């Protein structure tokens, strides 16, 4: 992976953290400890005092990812011996258009966005992956590559596993193979609904849809997400996001400060959203029995 430069929504401090973590990174295969966290703390612990960047060091649970949690015990036990927990920082590029991957990622509390760069320089998000899924299902279905750029939207942890290992396991693990196929169908629904939302619904509704998905993925009411980042992912101007977010804050649904967004009234946010969120979550629930 590499860091996307330049990304206007990331501060110099954000970039320093990622560069330092990558420069000092040490790989511990098959470990369920977060290897990137160790490098992160060594590189920044004595320098960065901002509490936003103090990532807690704790045991991570692979079953925080719903796909992995859906596996039967025997298949999960076999697959888990190949797991590695990694810290993914906002702004990191996971894959460039047409790039072949060596690893697959099952997010636990981070968000991964797929977006397309148009010839005129504009870009827009076409899908988000969190603890409801994995990146990239196309690698398992022999598609190998995607024409989209994949970037980490919100910082968090994920399970990483070799593509070849998962391909081999899915060839004889019936439940795993079935879950991945059902997930592919659910993901198509999310991508289609994202396109519908961006074209037919208001920016305020689209923002609600996006924030609800991020909230589902983050396992927290509070997450780091700037207006610049949201504007980039939604394919709109920053001023538009600021205006829409201001309306949501005035309604008591969210609060935000210094790149932090806090969900205050989840039920109210869902009520303010268009039908797109319910369509997407309903399809995941129908196909994969997610709560």
N, C-alpha and C positions, 0 to 999 in steps of 0.2 A: 504494500500500500504506500501511497505518498500523500503529501498534504497539498491541497488545492491552493494555488497562488495565482492572482490575488483573490481573496474572498472578502468583499467589503463588510460583511456582517461580523467578521472576527477581528478582535482587537490584537494589538501587538503582543499582549500577554498571552492570549489564547495560542497564537502561533508559536511563541517561545516555548510554551508547555509541550506542545506536540513535537516540535523539533528536538527538544531536550529528551523527551521520553523515547523517541525513536533512536536518537544517537546513543543512548545508554541501554537500549533494550537487550535483554538476555532471554534466550528461548529455553523453556523447560518443557519438553514434549510430554504429553499425556498427563500434565499436572492440572489439578483442579484449583490451583492457586492462580490468582490474577498476576501473571508475569509482568504485564505492562505496568501494573500499579507499583511494583518494586522500583522500576526504572523511573517512574513518575515521581515517587517520593524522594528518591536519591537526587534527581535532577532539580527539583523545585522546592523541596521541603524547607530549606533554609532561606529561600528567596521569596517565594510567593506567600503572602500573608492573607490574601483575600479568601474569605471563607467559602466563596463560590467554588473554589478549585480544590478544596480539601476533600478528596475522594475517600470515603471510609473503606478501610481494609477489613473485609469480612468474608466468611465462607459464602460462596455463591451456589445457588441451587439450580441445576439444569432444568428441573421441572417447573421453573418459573416461565419457561417457554412452553406454550400450550401444545405444540406439535410433539415435543419430546414427552410431555406429561401424558399424552394420549396413547403412548406405546404400551403394550403389555409388559409386565415385569421382566420376562425372560429376554425379550428383544431390547428393552432399555438397558438391562444389565450388560448385555454383550456390546452394545454400542457405546455405553458410557466409558468403557475402558480406553476409548480412542478420543475422548473429549479433552479440550484445552480451553480454559477460560481466558479471554482477552479483553482488555479495555479499549473501547473504540471512542476516539475523541471527535467532537463536532468539527466538521470541516475536512476530515480525512476523506480521500477518494478511495473507495473500495474497488471500483472497476471503471475503466474508461470504455467508451463505445468500441465494441469489437474485441475487447480484451478477454483472453482466456484465463480462467481462474484456477488456482490450485486448491483452494479451500472453500468450504461452505460455512455460512454463519447463521446461528440460531440465536437471535437477540433475546436477552432476559429483561433488560430495562433501558434499552436505547432504541432510537428510531433511525431507520435507514430509508433514504429517499431516492427514488429513481426520477431523473428529469431529462428532458430533451432540449438540446441547444439548436435553435433555428438559424437559418442562413442569415437573418437580419440581426443576429446577436442576442435576441431575446431567448428566454428559457422558461419552462414551466414544468412543474411536478406532474408525473403521470401515475405515481403510486407510492405508498409508504408501507414499510415492513417493520413490524415490531415483534413483541413476544407472542403474537398470534401466528408467526410464520418463520420463514427462512429465506436466505439469499445465497445462491440463486437457483430456483427450481428448474430453470432452463438447462442448467448444467447436468442435472439428473435425467432430464428428458432428451438428452443428446442434442440440444440446441446449441450448446457450447458458449455462445456469446449473445449479447444484446446490443442494440443500436443506441442505448441510453447510457448516460453517466450516472454512477451510483455513489452517493455521498452520505456520510454520517450526519444526520440532522441534529440529534441530541445525544450528548455524551452518556455512555453507559457500558454495560458488560454484555458479552455474547459468548456462546459456545462455538468454538471453531473445530472443524473436522475436515480431513482430507476428502476431496471429491471422489477419488478412487475408492477410498474405504467405504463411503456411503453408497456408492454405486454397487460395490460388491455385496454389502449387507442387504440392500434393497432387492437384489436379484434372487435371494432365497428367504428373506423375511417378509412374509405375506402382509402382516399388519402395517409394517413400515411402508411398503410399496403402496398399499391402499390409501394410507393417510396422505402420502405425498401427492397422489393423483387427485384426491379430493381437495387438497390445499391448492393445487394448480387451478382448479375450477373456481374456488372461492376467490383467489387472487385476481382472476380475470374479471370477476364481478366488481371488485374494488377499483380496478383500473378503469373499467367502463363507467362506473358511477362517478369517479373523480372527473372524468371528461365531461359528463353530463352536468355535474355541479358547477364546474368552471364556466360552462357556456350558458346555462339556463337560470342559475340562481344568483342572488345578490352576493357581493363580496362579503358582507357580514355573515350570511349563511354559510358561504364557503369557508370562511375563517372558523366558524363554529365547528363545522365538519372536521377541519384539520386539527383543531385543538382537542377535540374529543378523541381522535385517533392517537395523538401524541400522549394524551392523558392516560389512555388505556395502556400504552407501551411503557410509560415511565415508572409505574408502580409508586407514584408520588403525586401529591397535589401541586408540587412546586418543581418547576424545571427551567433550565436555562434555554431561552429561545428569544432571539432578538427580532425586532420589527423588520430589520434588513433581511434576515434569514427567511422570515415568513413571506416577505414580498418576493424574494427570489423563488421560493418554492411554489407560490401561488401564481407567479407570472404577472404580477401587478406592480405598481409604483409603491414605494415605501409610504408615501403620504396617505395612500388609500388604506393601507393596513393600519396606520396610526389612527386614522379617523374611525375605522370599523372597530378596532380594539377599544378606542375611547368610549364608544357607545356601549360596548359590552361591560366596560368597567363602571360606567354611569348607571347601568342597570343592576349592578351588584353581582355580576356573574363571574368576573375575573378581576385580578389586580396585577399590576406589573410595575417593575422598577429595575433599572440597571441590567436589562437583559433577562431578568427573571419574570416568569409568568406563573401566577398561582390561580388554580381553579377554586373559586369560592362556592359557587352554586352549580353543581354538576347537573342536577335535574333541570334547572333553569336554562342552562346552556343547551341541553338536549331539546328543550321546548322551543328555543330560539332557532335551532338548526332546521334545515330542510329535511326531507325524507331520506336523503342519501345515506346518512349515518345508520338509520334503522335498516335500510336495504342491505348495506354491507354487513353489519353485525348479524342480521337475521340469516344471511347466507352462510356465514361462518358457523353460526349456531346450528343451522340445519344440516350442513355437510359434516361438521367436525365435532358437534355436540359441545361447543364452547359455551360457557356461562355468560 
